[in-house]
Amino acid sequence: MNDKVTMDGLKKIFTKAYEDSIRDWVYTYFQHQKAFFNKFSLSDYKEFEHGGQDFMTFIKEHCENVQKKTPSGKLKPAKYETWNPTDIWVAKNMTQVKQSIDKAIEVDGLATLVEFNAVLRKLMEQKKLIGLSLKKIEPKASANFAYVNKEKREVEFSDIEELKMSDIDFEIKTGEQENGLSMNQGAYALYGKYTMTVIRTPTAGFSNLKFESIVKGSGGRGGAAPVDMVDKMMQSRLITKTFTNKHQDYPESVDDFKSDRRDYKKMYDSLDHYIDGTRNYEEFKDNITKMYRSKNQKYMAVAQSKLMQLNFFYDTRNQNIKTLKGKRNPAEFWTDLLFLSLKVGSAFAPHGKLS
């Protein structure tokens, strides 16, 4: 913080409007470096570069040559942003790494994500290539380094794999906020070390829900689950699916709320033991109505998101989750949702996470 060259550079990056955030981010950067150096020595590593491009640019431009298998068995171009959460890559023995990468990405459209992930995993095991996903660290917390998708998830995340429904709790906040003019936006699935937030995407107006995990201890974010993959999982794993993650399908006014055919009282009552802030549906309904009538765009958007949260948690209640492989295990739906946010599984690239 006292180094003039460093601070001048950071001020250019953050600009005057965001200068107040520099201290928090410097703390995050420091914790990242501390955790990384505890695991690796950078003396032999260089930032990955291939043909004048960094790794992310290189892969994005060649992603059409890496195919992803659909559930029907067809191949389609992979989408980098969904497949790979990495922010920066470093490598040593650069020539050998480039040759392995070039060989893995064939130009005839035959390379698949599974094959390419296997190459990346091997390079990572040999410590020749390290991809890092960087998450903000909360003040006074410490960063931790962990591999993701280097091993089978049953090995890397055995503690999550073994969770039962009795180990997972839920909390839907409905208490008053901002002098009684709005409602708490929070809704959570609680997994011990991890918390999954189910909350509206922050924008100026109405928005869809996002599913983002937080790692306790560091305060770092685990990541956001790709919403299209969440939707597909709900379609395949729920007996009945009424939730849609499209804010356009939900009320935007009091009149819309009154005419909506969804039975929000039934949803509320079935989730009552998870709701914290209102005593019953009538109180909840009155507060939702008040927010819509406020004509304040933020409060109206929060009102809509609370209805979306009710619909989501109602659809994903235990008795609506299908039996898999002859076994009744609704916890698997929730652990798989957490895995999507952490980018764990064969659909995602192996990487290291600093969170």
VMD Tcl script that draws the C-alpha trace (Angstrom):
set ca {
  {0.00 0.00 0.00}
  {2.96 2.33 0.63}
  {4.71 1.54 -2.66}
  {4.14 4.51 -5.00}
  {4.64 2.60 -8.26}
  {2.19 -0.13 -7.17}
  {-0.43 2.34 -5.94}
  {-0.20 4.54 -9.03}
  {-0.77 1.44 -11.16}
  {-3.74 0.31 -9.06}
  {-5.33 3.76 -9.20}
  {-5.19 3.63 -13.00}
  {-6.92 0.26 -12.95}
  {-9.58 1.08 -10.38}
  {-10.16 4.70 -11.53}
  {-11.27 7.39 -9.13}
  {-14.81 6.03 -8.78}
  {-13.50 2.76 -7.32}
  {-10.47 3.96 -5.31}
  {-12.27 3.12 -2.06}
  {-12.13 -0.57 -3.04}
  {-8.35 -0.71 -3.47}
  {-7.54 -1.60 0.14}
  {-9.95 -4.57 0.15}
  {-8.60 -5.87 -3.16}
  {-4.95 -5.43 -2.15}
  {-5.76 -7.56 0.88}
  {-7.29 -10.17 -1.46}
  {-4.25 -10.09 -3.78}
  {-1.91 -10.48 -0.82}
  {-3.87 -13.47 0.52}
  {-3.90 -15.06 -2.96}
  {-0.12 -14.77 -3.27}
  {0.46 -16.03 0.26}
  {-1.67 -19.15 -0.33}
  {-0.11 -19.77 -3.76}
  {3.49 -19.50 -2.58}
  {2.70 -21.92 0.24}
  {1.97 -24.47 -2.50}
  {4.29 -23.52 -5.36}
  {7.54 -21.75 -6.13}
  {7.24 -19.45 -9.11}
  {10.93 -19.47 -10.01}
  {10.38 -21.80 -12.98}
  {6.93 -20.60 -14.04}
  {5.92 -18.04 -16.61}
  {2.51 -16.73 -17.56}
  {1.18 -18.96 -20.34}
  {1.57 -17.50 -23.82}
  {0.91 -19.16 -27.16}
  {1.35 -17.34 -30.45}
  {1.23 -13.95 -28.76}
  {-1.94 -14.85 -26.87}
  {-2.59 -15.67 -23.22}
  {-4.20 -19.02 -22.50}
  {-7.78 -17.74 -22.16}
  {-7.63 -15.83 -25.46}
  {-6.02 -18.83 -27.16}
  {-8.65 -21.28 -25.92}
  {-11.60 -18.96 -26.59}
  {-10.56 -18.64 -30.23}
  {-10.09 -22.40 -30.59}
  {-13.04 -23.53 -28.50}
  {-15.03 -24.37 -31.63}
  {-12.50 -27.15 -32.18}
  {-13.19 -28.62 -28.75}
  {-16.53 -30.40 -28.74}
  {-18.96 -30.99 -25.91}
  {-21.22 -34.03 -25.88}
  {-24.94 -33.31 -25.44}
  {-27.19 -35.73 -23.49}
  {-28.33 -37.16 -26.85}
  {-24.71 -37.96 -27.78}
  {-24.30 -35.20 -30.36}
  {-21.25 -32.93 -30.39}
  {-21.41 -29.15 -30.30}
  {-18.77 -26.43 -29.78}
  {-17.89 -25.89 -26.13}
  {-18.50 -22.52 -24.49}
  {-15.35 -21.32 -22.75}
  {-17.06 -19.25 -20.05}
  {-19.13 -22.22 -18.88}
  {-16.39 -24.84 -19.15}
  {-13.43 -22.95 -17.69}
  {-13.57 -20.72 -14.58}
  {-9.82 -19.98 -14.65}
  {-8.62 -16.35 -14.53}
  {-4.89 -16.85 -15.15}
  {-2.59 -19.70 -16.19}
  {1.11 -20.21 -15.54}
  {3.37 -22.85 -17.08}
  {6.91 -24.22 -17.08}
  {8.56 -26.25 -19.84}
  {6.52 -24.01 -22.10}
  {7.46 -25.73 -25.37}
  {6.29 -29.12 -24.13}
  {3.07 -27.65 -22.76}
  {2.29 -25.94 -26.09}
  {2.89 -29.19 -27.99}
  {0.50 -31.05 -25.67}
  {-2.13 -28.33 -26.08}
  {-1.82 -28.26 -29.87}
  {-2.12 -32.04 -30.07}
  {-5.21 -32.04 -27.84}
  {-7.06 -29.40 -29.90}
  {-7.48 -31.06 -33.25}
  {-8.71 -29.00 -36.17}
  {-10.96 -31.73 -37.55}
  {-13.64 -31.28 -34.91}
  {-12.95 -34.61 -33.17}
  {-11.48 -33.36 -29.89}
  {-13.91 -33.44 -26.97}
  {-13.88 -31.63 -23.64}
  {-13.33 -34.94 -21.86}
  {-10.17 -35.61 -23.91}
  {-8.90 -32.06 -23.55}
  {-9.58 -32.05 -19.81}
  {-7.52 -35.24 -19.52}
  {-4.56 -33.45 -21.15}
  {-4.90 -30.45 -18.84}
  {-5.21 -32.77 -15.84}
  {-2.01 -34.58 -16.77}
  {-0.12 -31.29 -17.21}
  {-1.45 -30.15 -13.84}
  {-0.40 -33.38 -12.14}
  {3.09 -32.86 -13.58}
  {2.96 -29.26 -12.27}
  {3.74 -27.98 -15.77}
  {0.53 -25.98 -16.08}
  {-1.50 -24.35 -13.32}
  {-4.80 -22.60 -13.92}
  {-6.08 -20.35 -11.14}
  {-9.59 -19.21 -10.35}
  {-9.35 -16.10 -8.16}
  {-12.11 -15.20 -5.68}
  {-12.35 -12.14 -3.45}
  {-11.32 -12.74 0.17}
  {-13.20 -11.04 2.97}
  {-11.27 -8.75 5.39}
  {-9.38 -10.61 8.15}
  {-10.02 -13.97 6.41}
  {-7.38 -16.15 4.76}
  {-7.25 -17.61 1.26}
  {-6.93 -21.33 0.67}
  {-5.66 -23.17 -2.40}
  {-7.49 -26.28 -3.58}
  {-7.44 -28.33 -6.78}
  {-10.73 -28.80 -8.60}
  {-11.28 -31.65 -11.11}
  {-7.73 -32.92 -10.70}
  {-9.10 -36.13 -9.21}
  {-12.51 -37.77 -9.28}
  {-14.91 -35.57 -7.36}
  {-15.52 -38.46 -4.91}
  {-11.87 -38.01 -3.88}
  {-11.57 -34.23 -3.96}
  {-14.95 -33.47 -2.40}
  {-15.73 -36.60 -0.40}
  {-17.16 -34.47 2.42}
  {-19.80 -33.07 0.04}
  {-20.49 -36.42 -1.64}
  {-21.44 -37.91 1.72}
  {-23.91 -35.19 2.75}
  {-27.45 -36.26 3.66}
  {-30.53 -34.06 3.71}
  {-30.17 -33.84 7.49}
  {-26.81 -32.11 6.86}
  {-28.33 -29.45 4.57}
  {-30.46 -26.59 5.86}
  {-32.40 -23.83 4.11}
  {-33.23 -20.25 5.00}
  {-35.52 -17.84 3.17}
  {-35.25 -14.31 4.55}
  {-38.43 -12.20 4.48}
  {-37.71 -9.64 7.20}
  {-38.11 -5.91 6.62}
  {-35.21 -3.87 5.28}
  {-34.55 -0.18 4.59}
  {-36.91 1.26 7.21}
  {-39.64 -1.23 6.44}
  {-39.86 -0.25 2.78}
  {-38.31 -3.43 1.38}
  {-37.62 -7.06 2.24}
  {-34.38 -8.94 2.93}
  {-33.20 -10.37 -0.39}
  {-31.45 -13.45 1.00}
  {-32.34 -17.10 0.45}
  {-29.83 -19.85 1.19}
  {-28.99 -23.53 1.14}
  {-26.50 -24.22 3.95}
  {-23.96 -27.04 3.59}
  {-21.68 -26.49 6.58}
  {-18.49 -25.16 5.01}
  {-20.41 -23.83 2.00}
  {-23.42 -21.59 1.57}
  {-25.43 -21.43 -1.64}
  {-27.13 -18.09 -2.18}
  {-30.26 -18.04 -4.34}
  {-30.72 -14.35 -5.01}
  {-31.63 -11.92 -7.76}
  {-28.87 -10.85 -10.13}
  {-28.08 -7.26 -9.04}
  {-29.28 -4.84 -11.71}
  {-31.25 -1.63 -11.77}
  {-34.50 -3.45 -12.59}
  {-36.13 -6.87 -12.66}
  {-33.70 -9.77 -13.08}
  {-33.33 -13.56 -12.96}
  {-32.09 -15.55 -9.99}
  {-28.45 -16.62 -9.68}
  {-27.04 -19.55 -7.73}
  {-23.71 -18.66 -6.13}
  {-21.71 -20.46 -3.46}
  {-19.63 -18.89 -0.68}
  {-16.79 -20.67 1.11}
  {-16.95 -20.15 4.86}
  {-13.74 -19.29 6.65}
  {-12.26 -17.34 3.76}
  {-15.46 -15.53 2.85}
  {-14.44 -16.19 -0.74}
  {-16.97 -16.99 -3.43}
  {-17.00 -20.52 -4.77}
  {-18.58 -19.37 -8.00}
  {-21.91 -19.14 -9.79}
  {-23.65 -22.18 -11.26}
  {-24.34 -21.85 -15.02}
  {-28.07 -21.07 -15.09}
  {-28.74 -23.17 -18.19}
  {-27.20 -26.20 -16.48}
  {-29.30 -25.57 -13.36}
  {-32.41 -25.46 -15.54}
  {-31.51 -28.74 -17.29}
  {-30.84 -30.42 -13.96}
  {-34.22 -29.30 -12.63}
  {-35.96 -30.60 -15.74}
  {-34.37 -34.03 -15.42}
  {-34.42 -34.40 -11.63}
  {-37.79 -32.99 -10.53}
  {-41.12 -34.79 -10.70}
  {-42.91 -31.51 -11.44}
  {-41.18 -28.31 -12.59}
  {-43.13 -25.04 -12.45}
  {-40.22 -22.67 -11.76}
  {-38.77 -20.73 -14.68}
  {-35.72 -18.54 -14.24}
  {-37.25 -15.81 -16.41}
  {-38.27 -12.70 -14.52}
  {-40.64 -11.84 -17.38}
  {-42.84 -14.75 -16.24}
  {-43.40 -13.28 -12.77}
  {-45.43 -10.29 -11.48}
  {-44.11 -6.77 -12.05}
  {-47.01 -4.94 -10.37}
  {-49.79 -5.37 -7.80}
  {-52.26 -6.14 -10.58}
  {-49.91 -8.81 -11.97}
  {-49.53 -10.28 -8.48}
  {-53.30 -10.46 -7.94}
  {-53.92 -12.09 -11.33}
  {-50.99 -14.56 -11.08}
  {-52.40 -18.09 -11.01}
  {-49.50 -19.51 -9.01}
  {-50.53 -20.57 -5.52}
  {-47.96 -18.59 -3.50}
  {-49.81 -19.31 -0.25}
  {-49.37 -23.05 -0.81}
  {-45.67 -22.48 -1.57}
  {-45.21 -20.27 1.50}
  {-47.00 -22.67 3.85}
  {-45.00 -25.67 2.61}
  {-41.76 -23.75 3.23}
  {-42.87 -22.06 6.46}
  {-40.23 -23.81 8.62}
  {-37.48 -22.31 6.41}
  {-38.88 -18.76 6.36}
  {-37.39 -16.18 8.68}
  {-38.92 -12.71 8.97}
  {-42.69 -12.94 8.46}
  {-45.12 -14.82 10.69}
  {-47.51 -16.07 8.03}
  {-48.45 -15.76 4.38}
  {-50.84 -12.82 4.95}
  {-48.02 -10.74 6.42}
  {-45.73 -11.80 3.57}
  {-48.42 -10.95 0.99}
  {-49.00 -7.51 2.55}
  {-45.27 -6.71 2.40}
  {-44.99 -7.87 -1.22}
  {-48.00 -5.71 -2.13}
  {-46.47 -2.73 -0.32}
  {-43.22 -3.08 -2.27}
  {-45.04 -3.23 -5.60}
  {-47.10 -0.17 -4.71}
  {-44.00 1.80 -3.71}
  {-43.17 2.34 -7.43}
  {-39.53 2.12 -6.35}
  {-37.82 0.00 -9.00}
  {-35.48 -1.73 -6.57}
  {-38.23 -2.62 -4.09}
  {-40.46 -3.90 -6.90}
  {-37.60 -6.05 -8.21}
  {-37.00 -7.49 -4.73}
  {-40.72 -8.30 -4.40}
  {-40.61 -10.21 -7.68}
  {-37.43 -12.07 -6.68}
  {-39.03 -13.23 -3.40}
  {-41.86 -14.81 -5.39}
  {-39.30 -16.47 -7.67}
  {-37.44 -17.80 -4.63}
  {-40.64 -19.30 -3.22}
  {-41.31 -21.02 -6.54}
  {-37.73 -22.35 -6.78}
  {-37.59 -23.76 -3.23}
  {-41.12 -25.17 -3.54}
  {-40.15 -27.06 -6.69}
  {-36.95 -28.39 -5.11}
  {-38.53 -29.61 -1.87}
  {-37.59 -33.18 -0.95}
  {-40.76 -34.93 -2.04}
  {-40.58 -33.42 -5.55}
  {-37.08 -34.75 -6.30}
  {-36.99 -37.97 -8.31}
  {-35.60 -41.23 -7.06}
  {-32.27 -41.98 -8.76}
  {-31.03 -45.50 -9.51}
  {-33.74 -46.94 -7.30}
  {-32.60 -44.91 -4.30}
  {-34.34 -42.03 -2.56}
  {-31.59 -39.43 -2.11}
  {-32.77 -35.82 -2.56}
  {-29.46 -34.60 -1.11}
  {-27.83 -35.54 -4.42}
  {-29.77 -32.79 -6.19}
  {-28.48 -30.19 -3.74}
  {-24.90 -31.44 -3.73}
  {-24.92 -31.48 -7.54}
  {-26.16 -27.87 -7.52}
  {-23.24 -26.97 -5.26}
  {-20.85 -28.83 -7.59}
  {-22.14 -26.78 -10.55}
  {-21.30 -23.56 -8.70}
  {-17.84 -24.87 -7.77}
  {-17.29 -25.99 -11.42}
  {-16.74 -29.59 -10.30}
  {-17.29 -32.40 -12.79}
  {-16.36 -33.69 -16.22}
  {-18.03 -30.73 -17.94}
  {-15.49 -28.33 -16.38}
  {-11.77 -27.85 -16.76}
  {-9.30 -28.93 -14.05}
  {-7.99 -25.88 -12.19}
  {-6.79 -24.53 -8.89}
  {-9.05 -22.29 -6.82}
  {-7.85 -19.55 -4.52}
  {-10.80 -18.72 -2.26}
}
mol new
graphics top color blue
foreach p $ca { graphics top sphere $p radius 0.5 }
foreach p [lrange $ca 0 end-1] q [lrange $ca 1 end] { graphics top cylinder $p $q radius 0.2 }
display resetview
